[in-house]
Amino acid sequence: MKRPLFHFIGGMIFPIGYYFMDQEIILRIIAAALFLVLLFELVRAKYSLFNEWAWLNFRGFFKENEKNTVTGMPYFIGGILVTVLFFEKPIAITALCFLTFGDVTAALVGKKIGRHKLFPPRSIEGSVAFFIMASLVGFVLKQYFFTADLTATAILASALVAAVVETLPIALDDNLTIPIIAGFVLHLLR
């Protein structure tokens, strides 16, 4: 539960911050966060003793296969940075919320009730949960925050595409691809 909770809390900081801040300010904050994460990854890669310490103290935040490789954090922060840099505020915030809410929901549902594996460890149940949660979040954002900026078609199509991107076993980390591709679809169908 530590990783999904960390992913959710960390993922909400930037969309909420961006809602209240100018793009230039939030980009500086995101860039600083990316720098710190990359520094952490560099030190972890260079010093095995530090890597062991990080693994022991932050084990719940890493995936098992990340012990001796780059974690998902640089991709996560990098995806946020690119999304905020290239898309208008309503689109960027919606795409980032798709990543935050959808990815966490897919992971939790997939682990609890995911029986039908598409591309292990991804499951149909997790992918459907991603789509439903991303759609709900999109409609809440449309209703209460960006009423004129998003269409129902754009929300549903981008939520579906984001769910597919999260499910497919592509080489790029989904923390990077989900917000960028969802933002692109939102932008096209707006």
C-alpha positions in Angstrom: 0.0 0.0 0.0 2.9 2.4 0.5 3.7 2.7 -3.2 0.1 3.5 -4.4 -0.4 5.9 -1.5 2.9 7.6 -2.3 2.1 7.7 -6.0 -1.3 9.2 -5.2 -0.1 11.9 -2.8 2.9 12.8 -5.0 0.7 12.8 -8.0 -1.8 15.2 -6.5 0.7 17.8 -5.4 1.5 19.0 -8.9 -2.0 19.2 -10.4 -3.3 21.0 -7.3 -0.2 23.3 -7.3 -0.7 24.0 -11.0 -4.3 24.9 -10.5 -3.3 27.7 -8.1 0.0 28.7 -9.7 1.3 30.1 -12.9 2.9 27.7 -15.3 6.3 29.2 -14.9 6.3 28.7 -11.1 5.0 25.2 -11.2 7.5 24.2 -13.9 10.4 25.4 -11.7 9.1 23.3 -8.8 8.7 20.3 -11.0 12.1 20.8 -12.5 13.6 21.0 -9.0 11.8 17.8 -8.0 13.1 16.0 -11.1 16.6 17.2 -10.4 16.4 15.8 -6.8 14.9 12.5 -8.0 17.7 12.2 -10.7 20.3 12.9 -8.1 18.9 10.2 -5.8 18.9 7.8 -8.7 22.5 8.7 -9.6 23.8 8.3 -6.1 21.9 5.0 -5.7 23.4 3.7 -9.0 27.0 4.8 -8.1 27.1 3.7 -4.4 25.8 0.3 -3.6 25.9 1.0 0.1 23.5 3.9 -0.4 21.4 1.7 -2.7 21.1 -1.0 0.0 20.2 1.7 2.6 17.5 3.1 0.3 16.2 -0.4 -0.5 15.9 -1.2 3.2 14.3 2.1 4.3 12.1 2.7 1.3 11.4 -0.8 0.1 7.6 -0.3 0.1 8.0 2.5 -2.4 10.0 0.5 -4.9 8.9 -2.3 -7.2 10.8 -5.5 -6.7 12.5 -5.2 -10.0 13.7 -1.6 -9.2 16.4 -2.6 -6.7 19.2 -2.3 -9.1 17.6 -0.2 -11.8 16.0 3.2 -12.2 12.8 3.5 -10.3 9.6 4.9 -11.8 10.0 8.3 -10.1 12.1 10.0 -12.8 9.5 8.9 -15.4 6.7 10.1 -13.2 8.1 13.5 -12.6 9.3 13.7 -16.2 5.8 12.9 -17.5 4.4 15.7 -15.2 7.0 18.1 -16.5 6.4 17.5 -20.2 2.6 17.5 -19.7 2.6 20.9 -17.9 5.1 22.3 -20.4 3.2 21.4 -23.5 -0.5 21.5 -22.7 -2.9 24.2 -21.5 -3.8 24.2 -17.8 -7.2 22.3 -18.0 -5.7 19.6 -20.3 -2.5 19.2 -18.2 -4.3 19.0 -14.9 -6.9 16.5 -16.3 -4.2 14.3 -17.8 -2.2 14.3 -14.6 -5.3 13.4 -12.6 -5.8 10.5 -15.0 -2.3 9.3 -14.2 -2.7 9.8 -10.5 -6.2 8.4 -9.9 -6.3 5.9 -12.8 -3.0 4.3 -12.3 -3.4 3.9 -8.5 -7.0 2.5 -9.0 -5.8 0.1 -11.7 -3.0 -1.2 -9.4 -5.2 -1.7 -6.4 -8.1 -3.3 -8.3 -5.7 -5.4 -10.3 -3.9 -6.7 -7.2 -7.2 -7.4 -5.3 -9.5 -8.8 -7.9 -7.4 -9.0 -11.2 -8.0 -12.5 -12.4 -7.9 -12.0 -16.2 -4.4 -11.1 -17.2 -3.9 -9.2 -20.4 -0.2 -8.6 -20.1 1.0 -9.8 -16.7 0.8 -8.2 -14.3 -1.8 -6.1 -16.0 -5.4 -7.3 -15.8 -8.7 -6.6 -17.5 -10.2 -5.6 -14.2 -7.4 -3.1 -13.5 -7.7 -1.6 -16.9 -11.5 -1.2 -16.6 -11.0 0.3 -13.2 -8.5 2.8 -14.7 -11.0 3.8 -17.4 -13.9 4.3 -15.0 -11.8 6.3 -12.5 -10.2 8.4 -15.1 -13.6 9.1 -16.7 -15.1 10.0 -13.3 -12.2 12.3 -12.5 -12.5 14.0 -16.0 -16.2 14.6 -15.5 -15.7 16.0 -12.0 -13.0 18.4 -13.3 -15.3 19.4 -16.2 -18.2 20.0 -13.9 -16.5 21.9 -11.2 -13.3 23.4 -12.5 -13.0 23.6 -16.3 -16.6 23.7 -17.5 -16.0 25.2 -20.9 -12.7 23.6 -21.6 -13.4 19.8 -21.9 -16.0 17.9 -23.9 -17.5 14.6 -22.8 -16.1 12.9 -26.0 -12.6 14.2 -25.2 -12.8 13.0 -21.6 -14.1 9.5 -22.5 -11.7 9.0 -25.4 -8.6 10.2 -23.5 -9.6 8.1 -20.5 -9.9 5.0 -22.8 -6.6 5.8 -24.5 -4.8 6.3 -21.2 -6.2 3.0 -19.9 -4.9 1.2 -23.0 -1.5 2.9 -22.6 -1.3 1.9 -19.0 -2.1 -1.7 -20.0 0.2 -2.3 -23.0 3.7 -3.7 -22.4 5.6 -1.0 -24.1 9.2 -0.1 -23.4 8.5 3.3 -22.1 7.3 3.7 -18.5 3.6 4.3 -18.2 4.2 7.1 -15.7 5.8 9.0 -18.6 3.4 8.0 -21.4 0.0 8.2 -19.7 -0.2 11.9 -19.0 1.5 12.9 -22.3 -0.7 10.7 -24.5 -3.9 11.5 -22.5 -3.1 15.2 -22.8 -2.5 14.9 -26.6 -5.9 13.2 -27.1 -7.6 15.8 -24.9 -6.0 18.5 -26.9 -7.0 16.9 -30.3 -10.7 16.4 -29.3 -11.2 19.5 -27.3 
